[in-house]
Amino acid sequence: MKKMVYFFGKGKAEGHSKMKELLGGKGANLAEMTNIALPVPPGFTITTRVCDEYYKSGRKFPAGLSEQIDKNLAKLERVMKAKLGDNKNPLLVSVRSGAAVSMPGMMDTVLNLGLTDKSMIGLAKQTNERTAWDAYRRLINMFGDVVMGVGHERFENAMTALKKKARVKLDTDLKVSHLKELVKKYKSLYRKHTGENFPQNPKVQLRKAIEAVFSSWNTPRAVKYRQINNITGLLGTAVNVQTMVFGNMGATSGTGVCFTRNPSTGENVFYGEFLMNAQGEDVVAGIRTPLPIERLNDYLPDCYEELLAIKDILEKHYKDVQDFEFTIQNGTLYMLQTRTGKRTGLAAVRIAVEMVKEKLINKETAILRVEPSALDQLLHPQFDPKAAKKIIATGLAASPGAASGKIAFTAEDAERRAELGERVLLVRRETSPEDIGGMNAAVGILTSTGGMTSHAAVVARGMGTPCVAGCGVLHIDAKSKTMKVNGKTYNSKDWLSIDGSTGDVMADRVPTVEPELSGQFSTLMKWADSVRRMKVRTNADTPEDSKVARDFGAQGIGLCRTEHMFFEGERIWAMREMILADDKKGRLKALRKLLPIQRRDFVGIFKAMKGLPVTIRLLDPPLHEFLPQDQKAQREMARRLKISVKDVQVKVAQLHEMNPMLGHRGCRLAVTYPEIADMQVRAIIEAACAVKKKGIKVLPEIMIPLVGTVNELSFLKARARAVAAEVIARKGVRLKYMIGTMIEIPRAALTADEIAAEAEFFSFGTNDLTQMTFGYSRDDVGTFVPHYLATEILPRDPFQTLDLGGVGQLVKMGLERGRETRPDLKVGICGEHGGDPDSVKFCHNIGMDYVSCSPYRVPIARLAAAHAVLEEKN
Amino acid sequence: MKKMVYFFGKGKAEGHSKMKELLGGKGANLAEMTNIALPVPPGFTITTRVCDEYYKSGRKFPAGLSEQIDKNLAKLERVMKAKLGDNKNPLLVSVRSGAAVSMPGMMDTVLNLGLTDKSMIGLAKQTNERTAWDAYRRLINMFGDVVMGVGHERFENAMTALKKKARVKLDTDLKVSHLKELVKKYKSLYRKHTGENFPQNPKVQLRKAIEAVFSSWNTPRAVKYRQINNITGLLGTAVNVQTMVFGNMGATSGTGVCFTRNPSTGENVFYGEFLMNAQGEDVVAGIRTPLPIERLNDYLPDCYEELLAIKDILEKHYKDVQDFEFTIQNGTLYMLQTRTGKRTGLAAVRIAVEMVKEKLINKETAILRVEPSALDQLLHPQFDPKAAKKIIATGLAASPGAASGKIAFTAEDAERRAELGERVLLVRRETSPEDIGGMNAAVGILTSTGGMTSHAAVVARGMGTPCVAGCGVLHIDAKSKTMKVNGKTYNSKDWLSIDGSTGDVMADRVPTVEPELSGQFSTLMKWADSVRRMKVRTNADTPEDSKVARDFGAQGIGLCRTEHMFFEGERIWAMREMILADDKKGRLKALRKLLPIQRRDFVGIFKAMKGLPVTIRLLDPPLHEFLPQDQKAQREMARRLKISVKDVQVKVAQLHEMNPMLGHRGCRLAVTYPEIADMQVRAIIEAACAVKKKGIKVLPEIMIPLVGTVNELSFLKARARAVAAEVIARKGVRLKYMIGTMIEIPRAALTADEIAAEAEFFSFGTNDLTQMTFGYSRDDVGTFVPHYLATEILPRDPFQTLDLGGVGQLVKMGLERGRETRPDLKVGICGEHGGDPDSVKFCHNIGMDYVSCSPYRVPIARLAAAHAVLEEKN
């Protein structure tokens, strides 16, 4: 017969900590702690395999289980010298679930099991009447609720009524007589709702409780929890039956929860809290305020000493921070649980690095101990955790960090006021490239529409500016300069605060704390760099951004968007002049004005990146984005360009598109107006030659966007080569450069073998690729994607984490087909996914050469790339 | 050394009719006719491979070619007992192009080659002075124009000036002295514009003419012609050098063009036209109006008899209608060309069916003889016989069908305006190969000169475009953009109608009626049906359309778009009320009004399709499409729905999307507002139950659009099943129905294995799939796709013919993955491509169950599906 039950107690256990899959996390660690001689109340664990068999046989106990339970119960009674249901020395047990992966609060627990009218008397004798009656009423409540489904609130109501009648406030103020009355009331409630009496046979109690724990594995909320957290492949839950200890037996009893180190800062100090004369759920419920753990020394110094020793044993044994629970019963310390402690990003870095120095772990383990996404917290200012916050709405956490400012409803307003020294928060329905100046001037950006890859979100992340996007409950009226939310109106004089890491929007100014990048951070990143295979580049459009990204460890620019260069200051006028031109001649005239400006930009970027590769994308957005859409600006444009307002409006109308996302943009512009691309190529190559002449190494990579068929690329590449050859010959400089393409259209991925014949590198533009593969416009998904995420039609936002099932197929296919044609094809990714840890790992796994992300995500990508290598190894 | 030149003459040829790829169509058939002892003037053919090598080596003659030409020329001189350039018995030759696929008028020809000042004397001796001088001036004109690019109009002007001076009207009225003067003038024109003298070495003439023919292969108009007609994979053009014969030697000479059967109607009668005392180009140019071929009996009865015999020999030999050219020189008949005769769709069907009855061909050959797209003409509407018609002129019925459009006086104008969506009728004195783009864009073509085999007539028939030719009473002035007829002037703003079956030209727009289909048509379609494997369904939204499609042979509805049902009459108001509703309750109220209307629609369609499957797509477009966009209509809406105009505008603004194509539509609407889909499913199932109760078989297939992830489908399918089960139980009817999905999003094709777990059928929505796979918005491609087609960046419009390289991959992948999960998955296509012959063949090849197309294209799809089977067999 298979072993279905594992005993632990008296310094010896049948299981150990590596048996989590069979015994669950809690069971395995109870066994482990028993084995290393920690004071664990004895008990036994029924395996997860039994749970699986229970379901497979249609909710029946497998043959032999009852016998094994009986045998282990008898052993427990021998060890404890007590007997379940005994009226002299009754054994009480807890029955708890515990799966291989922690699912906090998802499954059920029954405490004080074994109490009956008879054993109640025994317990009262051993302790006191009050403790016994209180324990009994707790059992009936818990058993009734968890096992029989009576509903906790029914018992709660009875309790409240009694307290009112007794005129007492706290449960602890109830007298024995009150508790007796309560047990009576609870029993009758139990009978009323179950149709039977509360079971007086403790073995019946035990069997029903075990079945209830098994059943709790498949409640809708547990199923949903596993689904959300991608927990699959588990057999079921184990059941831990363990001798009860009581923290509520009086002045020398208590209970607490501790961490072996501070989980907030990572400092190597003992950290935790406790309550005297209380049970575990009292700490969790938060009704009484617990004391810091060091105060235990004041109450029970021996127990505190013992706890300190146990803390050290645990860390040395587990080699990681432990989060553990203890109970003290009449001055005796018992360990009830231990598990790996959750921690902040800051703490994770410090703990990992310090544990290496303490020789507890090696560097590889340290790297894996820090979740890449946890670094986000380290890189941006955070709100002071102690400050009061009035959350008025929540949107998408679009760009991390905390920001407070006075509301600006237009970009111009933001720019003007920021110049006067005001801290402004830009609040818009959505932003457009025209708003770039105001976005730059604002301390934070808040929009009511648009998703994680909306203009506002992308630009904000690039700038490192906090942003909350797609906050649909806001009614923003730029005309009247007001924002309404839930009946309250805010205007330009009001302060708002946004937390771009949580999506929270708060009224008033909330104080912030600046992040400090510790030495431990650099140490960890250095270790990560020595492990990873993939390079990490950045998306940067200016010398300033390039500098920031270099400081964060970027190894090149993976995406330099040239269109942003056309919006600033005087440039927009040359751009508009070009768009308004009726013929090639007119366009060439305007382009001649833009050429020196672009060249200057590129010189700046090449210098900032000295020697690192720089991928420059040729003009991508449709031309209408450069024209003003409102009448006032159109009048100004007419005045500046000395044409009629009507002419401006006609052009705006002419360029209007039903679906600009799928319209005349990217290389389609370059094919129809090749002179634009010619000018850009000329600016790039002239800048590269100029920088090279100064003795600085320069590696330009010209990237042609939105290619859907190889013919587009052949045509544009041939032109670019001709322009470049002419410039290089004229300048007399030896210059190497590459011409490649973005793979961002499904057809490009499907025909990557053909495209690679022309492209010298691929950069996957997974923003657009996601849009087209899903048929989602990132500007419009606010109407249904939040609903899709809430109802789990989409497991994750595909604009945040690469959709491996669909878009990922195309990325993999594109890479493989491209390399079939050109085995040394350089392949990277420059969509937002380049900074998402799971997506970075995918990129590593399929064999990309690099990922590129916004400057502030570069460290995250570096760490994720190292994780990918280590996870592959294991 | 490779054989580069093939000789034919004196009853024996080195080539034959199967060598079209190498010798071109003309060359192969000259060889074939020589071999079957028809009277072909001897000559030789330079292969298409030489043309290919000529281009590959940078426009140089390949080594050995000159020697082979010299050898074959010497052989020709021996056979003809004449010598090129001889002053006693000079040999004259024609130099003509001839590719494997006929490209009428696209490439160049030089006649009378070999004439010099010296050989002129020889020719004059052999014929007469007039003939010789006339031939010489023609050579200088043609050689100057075609080989040296002097420009035909320069010679024309000189001729016109001379005729004016000589006070004669016709060329034939010019005297020998005039012609001598003209030769002198032509020579000086030649010198002036080429900088050299007209070559007096006939071998130089020959070499230059051969090079000119090679060059004509890649003129823009030839490239464009191949593009329009999807001619790819050819090596180049062959060059035919053939002994000249003269149809202009006097009263017993002439020339003509014939078809073995009537190419317009298909009737088995000898059909053609001729001109006495004329050369071939006189017939084609349409300057003189030719006589019907049977009149030749009046002039040269022996020749006519011989021609009749040759006609029979040709058809028996080629087993298809032949289009041939002949010349009679001094009473001797010569065959200059034969080729498969182009014919109208009507003629193609009749000829194919009658040839089976005549046992010339079998049924399978007959099916393959009719191009599926040619059926379009048969299915096109004709003018309503009852409609008032104001006939203003009558010309030749050159290409059947009815067309109304606004006048375009130039091809460019026609192209430009058609692109903007206008229906234009191209009106020209005569057309030339340069007009090809405009002819393609026009709904009909009208010319004032030229006969049934003029350029306009031949090309129009090939395109299936209605054409009236040679309507001499029209005075067309392209410069002033006016057309005068009988004192009335028409301009670009006027509508005209032409009937290509009668030759009538009518003022204004005339209403049309549906065509009636002949018995031969049904016979052919029956044969096709017996061959094809795929079913053909139709896209129809109303009982009326369903009826038309059934009559055309549709085997079910593959796409019934329900949104069209919401626009008519009062319905739109209930729809708008639903959209304006603030909550589910309000939506349900409005939906209850829509339910009986939808149900009625479906009852009508189910009845019309009695027993055939009907695929109904649930609501697809975004809701804003149902709201009025202009202020006036918004005011009306406010009034009707008793709300403020502001409220309407707010809703319109709220529903506005940046890229509606990729927005909140299709199943995304159904997931977020499931009550809409519930109502539609209810209407479908209630209608089906009602129809079934009347004893009519009904097969509803509910199609959920725009699915991108299986979860959308699971959710909606479960709801639909619940609604259907409830209705079916209530109605007490046994009803089978299916629930499936459209595969129109790239991700759906990529994850088709998952989706097929829920979908009982797939219908590929290749319109949207093409949009998303290419990243093209159909509404916006006008800005670059025409340019892409013109420059061959795109070989074909992917919205017309399925892009096999990209979109086709996804379709194939979707089908295969779907069938992996569900081997019996029913798969069809319902995009526009379902009616495109090449796309239909692709659907067959990958194993689809059916295609669905617009009612008028059903016969085309049936025939294409049969072709697919036969082509697979071969």
Interface residues (C-beta under 8 A of the other chain):
Chain A: E657 M658 N659 P660 M661 L662 G663 H664 R668 V671 T672 L706 G708 T709 N711 E712 F715 E744 I745 P746 R747 L750 T751 E754 D768 Q771 M772 T773 F774 G775 Y776 S777 D779 D780 T783 F784 H787 Y788 T791 E792 I793 L794 D803 G805 G806 V807 Q809 L810
Chain B: E657 M658 N659 P660 M661 L662 G663 H664 R668 V671 T672 L706 G708 T709 N711 E712 F715 E744 I745 P746 R747 L750 T751 E754 D768 Q771 M772 T773 F774 G775 Y776 S777 D779 D780 T783 F784 H787 Y788 T791 E792 I793 L794 D803 G805 G806 V807 Q809 L810
